[in-house]
Every structure is written in structure tokens, then in C-alpha cells.
Amino acid sequence: MTELPNEIFQEWMHSFEEDTNGITVYRPIEYDFPRARGRGGIEFRPDGVFIDWEIGPSDASRGINGHWEIEGPGRVRVSFEGNVRPPRILEILQIDAGILKVRQLPASS
């Protein structure tokens, strides 16, 4: 993968019930999730914007702004504005319109 597939450009919510062996699973925001107190997520935009949706106070989501860039085949480097979070590498294991599976790897700055 030398560029990101179009399916990735949406808001993805963490489907933590499906996580296994260090693999994080995301589903589109309109997916019929089981009830939960709150869900984090991620969002890729075609212009290089990345948003890390975290669970905030009162279980509402709030976005942490960042940027993505291709790191190598199947890998995306994510960095955050103002270094509010350390950069990371997302290894894309599976992507289609209904599911995104990634493995998070540390990134050197």
C-alpha cells in the first residue's frame, strides 16, 4: 500500500469488543455497536488531517488534532499538533468500508 484507500477517509469508532492480540479494531461511526459508556475513535481526512477521538468527561468524545503521512507499505505515521501526544505508527492490517484493523507501533520522533 503506497497510498491510503478511499475507504479509510471517515470517522472510525473503536470496537474494543473485537480487539485481539495487540490488534485494534475500528468500525464506521454508523455501525450498530453494543452499548458502552463511551467510545474513542480515529478519523483520517484526505488532506492529511488525523483526529484522535478520545472519551472526555461525561463520556462525550473530543478530538485531538494531528496529521498523518505514509510511513511505508501499509504503515501510516501519525503526529499531533503541539506534541500533545507522542507520534505513532499505525500498521494497517485490514481495511474495507466496514472495518479497519491496525496494530499500533512506537515511532521515533
VMD Tcl script that builds the backbone (N, CA, C; Angstrom):
set m [mol new atoms 327]
animate dup $m
set s [atomselect $m all]
$s set {name element resname resid chain x y z} {
  {N N MET 1 A 0.857 -1.168 0.000}
  {CA C MET 1 A 0.000 0.000 0.000}
  {C C MET 1 A 0.906 1.236 0.000}
  {N N THR 2 A 0.897 1.965 -1.087}
  {CA C THR 2 A 1.703 3.180 -1.177}
  {C C THR 2 A 0.847 4.428 -0.990}
  {N N GLU 3 A -0.457 4.276 -1.017}
  {CA C GLU 3 A -1.375 5.363 -0.694}
  {C C GLU 3 A -2.549 4.766 0.052}
  {N N LEU 4 A -3.272 5.613 0.733}
  {CA C LEU 4 A -4.389 5.103 1.530}
  {C C LEU 4 A -5.611 4.874 0.659}
  {N N PRO 5 A -6.327 3.772 0.893}
  {CA C PRO 5 A -7.554 3.522 0.137}
  {C C PRO 5 A -8.654 4.504 0.550}
  {N N ASN 6 A -9.534 4.813 -0.370}
  {CA C ASN 6 A -10.619 5.773 -0.098}
  {C C ASN 6 A -11.486 5.379 1.097}
  {N N GLU 7 A -11.628 4.096 1.350}
  {CA C GLU 7 A -12.484 3.634 2.457}
  {C C GLU 7 A -12.018 4.154 3.818}
  {N N ILE 8 A -10.744 4.484 3.932}
  {CA C ILE 8 A -10.213 4.897 5.238}
  {C C ILE 8 A -10.646 6.307 5.638}
  {N N PHE 9 A -11.067 7.113 4.651}
  {CA C PHE 9 A -11.367 8.519 4.913}
  {C C PHE 9 A -12.774 8.700 5.481}
  {N N GLN 10 A -12.855 8.448 6.775}
  {CA C GLN 10 A -14.096 8.590 7.523}
  {C C GLN 10 A -13.758 8.555 9.009}
  {N N GLU 11 A -14.780 8.707 9.829}
  {CA C GLU 11 A -14.594 8.598 11.267}
  {C C GLU 11 A -14.817 7.149 11.670}
  {N N TRP 12 A -13.850 6.606 12.376}
  {CA C TRP 12 A -13.885 5.220 12.829}
  {C C TRP 12 A -13.984 5.190 14.349}
  {N N MET 13 A -14.895 4.382 14.869}
  {CA C MET 13 A -15.042 4.248 16.316}
  {C C MET 13 A -14.422 2.921 16.752}
  {N N HIS 14 A -13.814 2.950 17.932}
  {CA C HIS 14 A -13.122 1.774 18.462}
  {C C HIS 14 A -14.130 0.695 18.848}
  {N N SER 15 A -13.997 -0.440 18.239}
  {CA C SER 15 A -14.837 -1.593 18.557}
  {C C SER 15 A -14.034 -2.508 19.484}
  {N N PHE 16 A -13.810 -2.047 20.712}
  {CA C PHE 16 A -12.901 -2.719 21.636}
  {C C PHE 16 A -13.298 -4.162 21.924}
  {N N GLU 17 A -14.563 -4.482 21.721}
  {CA C GLU 17 A -15.018 -5.866 21.945}
  {C C GLU 17 A -14.343 -6.836 20.969}
  {N N GLU 18 A -13.859 -6.313 19.842}
  {CA C GLU 18 A -13.260 -7.160 18.809}
  {C C GLU 18 A -11.728 -7.150 18.823}
  {N N ASP 19 A -11.105 -6.354 19.699}
  {CA C ASP 19 A -9.643 -6.305 19.770}
  {C C ASP 19 A -9.081 -7.668 20.163}
  {N N THR 20 A -7.970 -8.048 19.534}
  {CA C THR 20 A -7.295 -9.293 19.895}
  {C C THR 20 A -5.799 -9.165 19.641}
  {N N ASN 21 A -5.008 -9.726 20.523}
  {CA C ASN 21 A -3.556 -9.872 20.334}
  {C C ASN 21 A -2.874 -8.609 19.809}
  {N N GLY 22 A -3.140 -7.478 20.411}
  {CA C GLY 22 A -2.491 -6.233 20.011}
  {C C GLY 22 A -3.045 -5.602 18.753}
  {N N ILE 23 A -4.135 -6.133 18.232}
  {CA C ILE 23 A -4.784 -5.572 17.043}
  {C C ILE 23 A -6.002 -4.772 17.499}
  {N N THR 24 A -6.053 -3.510 17.090}
  {CA C THR 24 A -7.160 -2.626 17.442}
  {C C THR 24 A -8.139 -2.588 16.281}
  {N N VAL 25 A -9.411 -2.769 16.597}
  {CA C VAL 25 A -10.457 -2.844 15.577}
  {C C VAL 25 A -11.335 -1.597 15.656}
  {N N TYR 26 A -11.598 -1.019 14.487}
  {CA C TYR 26 A -12.471 0.143 14.361}
  {C C TYR 26 A -13.586 -0.180 13.374}
  {N N ARG 27 A -14.723 0.439 13.614}
  {CA C ARG 27 A -15.883 0.318 12.727}
  {C C ARG 27 A -16.368 1.723 12.378}
  {N N PRO 28 A -17.067 1.871 11.244}
  {CA C PRO 28 A -17.618 3.196 10.905}
  {C C PRO 28 A -18.553 3.688 12.006}
  {N N ILE 29 A -18.655 4.992 12.130}
  {CA C ILE 29 A -19.436 5.603 13.210}
  {C C ILE 29 A -20.898 5.151 13.199}
  {N N GLU 30 A -21.436 4.817 12.027}
  {CA C GLU 30 A -22.841 4.405 11.963}
  {C C GLU 30 A -23.051 2.913 12.262}
  {N N TYR 31 A -21.995 2.186 12.582}
  {CA C TYR 31 A -22.087 0.762 12.931}
  {C C TYR 31 A -22.974 0.586 14.167}
  {N N ASP 32 A -23.685 -0.513 14.240}
  {CA C ASP 32 A -24.573 -0.803 15.359}
  {C C ASP 32 A -23.765 -1.440 16.498}
  {N N PHE 33 A -23.111 -0.585 17.286}
  {CA C PHE 33 A -22.265 -1.044 18.385}
  {C C PHE 33 A -23.107 -1.498 19.575}
  {N N PRO 34 A -22.563 -2.431 20.365}
  {CA C PRO 34 A -23.201 -2.721 21.656}
  {C C PRO 34 A -23.103 -1.469 22.540}
  {N N ARG 35 A -23.955 -1.379 23.508}
  {CA C ARG 35 A -23.934 -0.227 24.418}
  {C C ARG 35 A -22.606 -0.164 25.151}
  {N N ALA 36 A -22.134 1.059 25.345}
  {CA C ALA 36 A -20.891 1.300 26.087}
  {C C ALA 36 A -20.976 2.690 26.701}
  {N N ARG 37 A -20.205 2.925 27.726}
  {CA C ARG 37 A -20.223 4.247 28.382}
  {C C ARG 37 A -19.656 5.320 27.490}
  {N N GLY 38 A -18.831 4.951 26.566}
  {CA C GLY 38 A -18.229 5.891 25.632}
  {C C GLY 38 A -17.266 5.144 24.721}
  {N N ARG 39 A -17.014 5.717 23.577}
  {CA C ARG 39 A -16.092 5.095 22.629}
  {C C ARG 39 A -15.167 6.145 22.051}
  {N N GLY 40 A -13.905 5.802 22.035}
  {CA C GLY 40 A -12.937 6.632 21.339}
  {C C GLY 40 A -12.939 6.240 19.873}
  {N N GLY 41 A -12.127 6.903 19.106}
  {CA C GLY 41 A -12.032 6.570 17.695}
  {C C GLY 41 A -10.940 7.371 17.020}
  {N N ILE 42 A -10.869 7.205 15.721}
  {CA C ILE 42 A -9.900 7.935 14.912}
  {C C ILE 42 A -10.574 8.384 13.626}
  {N N GLU 43 A -10.001 9.391 13.017}
  {CA C GLU 43 A -10.544 9.879 11.749}
  {C C GLU 43 A -9.391 10.276 10.833}
  {N N PHE 44 A -9.440 9.767 9.616}
  {CA C PHE 44 A -8.495 10.144 8.577}
  {C C PHE 44 A -9.220 11.045 7.587}
  {N N ARG 45 A -8.572 12.136 7.193}
  {CA C ARG 45 A -9.128 13.003 6.156}
  {C C ARG 45 A -8.141 13.036 4.984}
  {N N PRO 46 A -8.660 13.163 3.769}
  {CA C PRO 46 A -7.784 13.115 2.585}
  {C C PRO 46 A -6.689 14.171 2.561}
  {N N ASP 47 A -6.889 15.294 3.256}
  {CA C ASP 47 A -5.900 16.377 3.236}
  {C C ASP 47 A -4.763 16.191 4.236}
  {N N GLY 48 A -4.664 15.010 4.860}
  {CA C GLY 48 A -3.591 14.734 5.807}
  {C C GLY 48 A -3.944 14.990 7.251}
  {N N VAL 49 A -5.165 15.443 7.519}
  {CA C VAL 49 A -5.602 15.672 8.896}
  {C C VAL 49 A -5.964 14.328 9.528}
  {N N PHE 50 A -5.544 14.161 10.778}
  {CA C PHE 50 A -5.878 12.991 11.574}
  {C C PHE 50 A -6.479 13.505 12.867}
  {N N ILE 51 A -7.564 12.899 13.305}
  {CA C ILE 51 A -8.178 13.274 14.582}
  {C C ILE 51 A -8.267 12.025 15.447}
  {N N ASP 52 A -7.752 12.139 16.656}
  {CA C ASP 52 A -7.845 11.061 17.639}
  {C C ASP 52 A -9.014 11.415 18.552}
  {N N TRP 53 A -10.109 10.707 18.400}
  {CA C TRP 53 A -11.299 10.965 19.207}
  {C C TRP 53 A -11.160 10.208 20.514}
  {N N GLU 54 A -11.073 10.947 21.610}
  {CA C GLU 54 A -10.954 10.327 22.926}
  {C C GLU 54 A -12.242 10.528 23.709}
  {N N ILE 55 A -12.413 9.684 24.704}
  {CA C ILE 55 A -13.587 9.804 25.564}
  {C C ILE 55 A -13.282 10.881 26.598}
  {N N GLY 56 A -14.085 11.923 26.600}
  {CA C GLY 56 A -13.874 13.031 27.523}
  {C C GLY 56 A -14.773 12.905 28.739}
  {N N PRO 57 A -14.775 13.963 29.554}
  {CA C PRO 57 A -15.682 13.976 30.699}
  {C C PRO 57 A -17.128 13.800 30.229}
  {N N SER 58 A -17.917 13.188 31.010}
  {CA C SER 58 A -19.330 12.890 30.717}
  {C C SER 58 A -19.485 11.974 29.509}
  {N N ASP 59 A -18.438 11.204 29.192}
  {CA C ASP 59 A -18.462 10.186 28.142}
  {C C ASP 59 A -18.627 10.728 26.727}
  {N N ALA 60 A -18.545 12.029 26.548}
  {CA C ALA 60 A -18.622 12.611 25.205}
  {C C ALA 60 A -17.240 12.557 24.560}
  {N N SER 61 A -17.200 12.419 23.241}
  {CA C SER 61 A -15.929 12.376 22.522}
  {C C SER 61 A -15.402 13.780 22.280}
  {N N ARG 62 A -14.085 13.925 22.324}
  {CA C ARG 62 A -13.453 15.179 21.944}
  {C C ARG 62 A -12.232 14.831 21.100}
  {N N GLY 63 A -11.955 15.685 20.123}
  {CA C GLY 63 A -10.911 15.388 19.158}
  {C C GLY 63 A -9.572 16.015 19.495}
  {N N ILE 64 A -8.508 15.246 19.297}
  {CA C ILE 64 A -7.138 15.728 19.408}
  {C C ILE 64 A -6.599 15.780 17.979}
  {N N ASN 65 A -6.253 16.974 17.509}
  {CA C ASN 65 A -5.845 17.166 16.112}
  {C C ASN 65 A -4.414 16.729 15.863}
  {N N GLY 66 A -4.238 16.115 14.700}
  {CA C GLY 66 A -2.920 15.678 14.285}
  {C C GLY 66 A -2.846 15.590 12.770}
  {N N HIS 67 A -1.800 14.932 12.298}
  {CA C HIS 67 A -1.570 14.768 10.865}
  {C C HIS 67 A -1.119 13.337 10.593}
  {N N TRP 68 A -1.446 12.841 9.425}
  {CA C TRP 68 A -0.963 11.522 9.021}
  {C C TRP 68 A -0.123 11.673 7.759}
  {N N GLU 69 A 0.809 10.718 7.580}
  {CA C GLU 69 A 1.584 10.619 6.350}
  {C C GLU 69 A 1.990 9.157 6.176}
  {N N ILE 70 A 2.135 8.745 4.941}
  {CA C ILE 70 A 2.545 7.370 4.654}
  {C C ILE 70 A 3.977 7.186 5.159}
  {N N GLU 71 A 4.182 6.153 5.944}
  {CA C GLU 71 A 5.500 5.842 6.501}
  {C C GLU 71 A 6.198 4.776 5.656}
  {N N GLY 72 A 5.429 3.937 5.021}
  {CA C GLY 72 A 5.944 2.836 4.209}
  {C C GLY 72 A 4.769 1.964 3.832}
  {N N PRO 73 A 5.023 0.869 3.141}
  {CA C PRO 73 A 3.917 -0.004 2.731}
  {C C PRO 73 A 3.063 -0.453 3.925}
  {N N GLY 74 A 1.795 -0.093 3.901}
  {CA C GLY 74 A 0.869 -0.495 4.953}
  {C C GLY 74 A 1.061 0.204 6.281}
  {N N ARG 75 A 1.857 1.276 6.301}
  {CA C ARG 75 A 2.120 1.973 7.563}
  {C C ARG 75 A 1.885 3.467 7.416}
  {N N VAL 76 A 1.239 4.023 8.440}
  {CA C VAL 76 A 0.927 5.450 8.473}
  {C C VAL 76 A 1.523 6.034 9.747}
  {N N ARG 77 A 2.256 7.120 9.594}
  {CA C ARG 77 A 2.813 7.834 10.754}
  {C C ARG 77 A 1.828 8.922 11.161}
  {N N VAL 78 A 1.510 8.976 12.442}
  {CA C VAL 78 A 0.598 9.968 12.993}
  {C C VAL 78 A 1.366 10.827 13.983}
  {N N SER 79 A 1.258 12.136 13.824}
  {CA C SER 79 A 1.859 13.063 14.779}
  {C C SER 79 A 0.792 14.079 15.179}
  {N N PHE 80 A 1.005 14.704 16.344}
  {CA C PHE 80 A -0.023 15.579 16.904}
  {C C PHE 80 A 0.480 17.000 17.049}
  {N N GLU 81 A -0.433 17.941 16.818}
  {CA C GLU 81 A -0.111 19.361 16.927}
  {C C GLU 81 A 0.335 19.690 18.343}
  {N N GLY 82 A 1.402 20.460 18.442}
  {CA C GLY 82 A 1.906 20.851 19.749}
  {C C GLY 82 A 2.488 19.704 20.542}
  {N N ASN 83 A 2.723 18.567 19.886}
  {CA C ASN 83 A 3.267 17.374 20.552}
  {C C ASN 83 A 2.478 16.995 21.804}
  {N N VAL 84 A 1.155 17.156 21.751}
  {CA C VAL 84 A 0.316 16.804 22.905}
  {C C VAL 84 A 0.305 15.297 23.159}
  {N N ARG 85 A 0.684 14.545 22.137}
  {CA C ARG 85 A 0.828 13.092 22.252}
  {C C ARG 85 A 2.066 12.686 21.462}
  {N N PRO 86 A 2.700 11.603 21.860}
  {CA C PRO 86 A 3.856 11.165 21.079}
  {C C PRO 86 A 3.414 10.649 19.702}
  {N N PRO 87 A 4.280 10.781 18.696}
  {CA C PRO 87 A 3.928 10.233 17.382}
  {C C PRO 87 A 3.828 8.720 17.466}
  {N N ARG 88 A 3.129 8.138 16.508}
  {CA C ARG 88 A 2.996 6.682 16.467}
  {C C ARG 88 A 2.835 6.223 15.026}
  {N N ILE 89 A 3.057 4.961 14.840}
  {CA C ILE 89 A 2.884 4.323 13.536}
  {C C ILE 89 A 1.676 3.401 13.635}
  {N N LEU 90 A 0.779 3.511 12.676}
  {CA C LEU 90 A -0.350 2.583 12.585}
  {C C LEU 90 A -0.084 1.653 11.412}
  {N N GLU 91 A 0.050 0.381 11.711}
  {CA C GLU 91 A 0.203 -0.632 10.670}
  {C C GLU 91 A -1.196 -1.093 10.278}
  {N N ILE 92 A -1.571 -0.855 9.043}
  {CA C ILE 92 A -2.915 -1.194 8.580}
  {C C ILE 92 A -2.938 -2.656 8.158}
  {N N LEU 93 A -3.702 -3.446 8.896}
  {CA C LEU 93 A -3.772 -4.886 8.651}
  {C C LEU 93 A -4.955 -5.258 7.774}
  {N N GLN 94 A -6.060 -4.512 7.922}
  {CA C GLN 94 A -7.266 -4.770 7.117}
  {C C GLN 94 A -8.049 -3.482 6.998}
  {N N ILE 95 A -8.552 -3.210 5.811}
  {CA C ILE 95 A -9.385 -2.028 5.595}
  {C C ILE 95 A -10.379 -2.329 4.494}
  {N N ASP 96 A -11.633 -2.064 4.786}
  {CA C ASP 96 A -12.688 -2.024 3.777}
  {C C ASP 96 A -13.758 -1.089 4.328}
  {N N ALA 97 A -14.867 -0.962 3.665}
  {CA C ALA 97 A -15.883 0.014 4.077}
  {C C ALA 97 A -16.443 -0.258 5.473}
  {N N GLY 98 A -16.323 -1.490 5.977}
  {CA C GLY 98 A -16.953 -1.829 7.245}
  {C C GLY 98 A -16.028 -2.095 8.409}
  {N N ILE 99 A -14.709 -2.162 8.158}
  {CA C ILE 99 A -13.797 -2.490 9.252}
  {C C ILE 99 A -12.400 -1.952 8.962}
  {N N LEU 100 A -11.734 -1.538 10.035}
  {CA C LEU 100 A -10.340 -1.126 9.982}
  {C C LEU 100 A -9.634 -1.809 11.128}
  {N N LYS 101 A -8.591 -2.572 10.804}
  {CA C LYS 101 A -7.792 -3.240 11.829}
  {C C LYS 101 A -6.370 -2.702 11.742}
  {N N VAL 102 A -5.848 -2.255 12.890}
  {CA C VAL 102 A -4.494 -1.704 12.920}
  {C C VAL 102 A -3.712 -2.263 14.104}
  {N N ARG 103 A -2.412 -2.213 13.957}
  {CA C ARG 103 A -1.504 -2.505 15.065}
  {C C ARG 103 A -0.739 -1.209 15.303}
  {N N GLN 104 A -0.718 -0.758 16.538}
  {CA C GLN 104 A -0.020 0.493 16.863}
  {C C GLN 104 A 1.420 0.175 17.237}
  {N N LEU 105 A 2.336 0.904 16.598}
  {CA C LEU 105 A 3.765 0.727 16.836}
  {C C LEU 105 A 4.348 2.052 17.327}
  {N N PRO 106 A 5.382 2.012 18.158}
  {CA C PRO 106 A 6.010 3.262 18.570}
  {C C PRO 106 A 6.735 3.894 17.384}
  {N N ALA 107 A 6.854 5.191 17.416}
  {CA C ALA 107 A 7.556 5.925 16.346}
  {C C ALA 107 A 8.660 6.747 16.985}
  {N N SER 108 A 9.802 6.765 16.347}
  {CA C SER 108 A 10.837 7.672 16.812}
  {C C SER 108 A 10.473 9.064 16.330}
  {N N SER 109 A 10.791 10.091 17.094}
  {CA C SER 109 A 10.410 11.445 16.716}
  {C C SER 109 A 11.309 11.903 15.634}
}
mol reanalyze $m
mol bondsrecalc $m
mol representation Tube
mol addrep $m
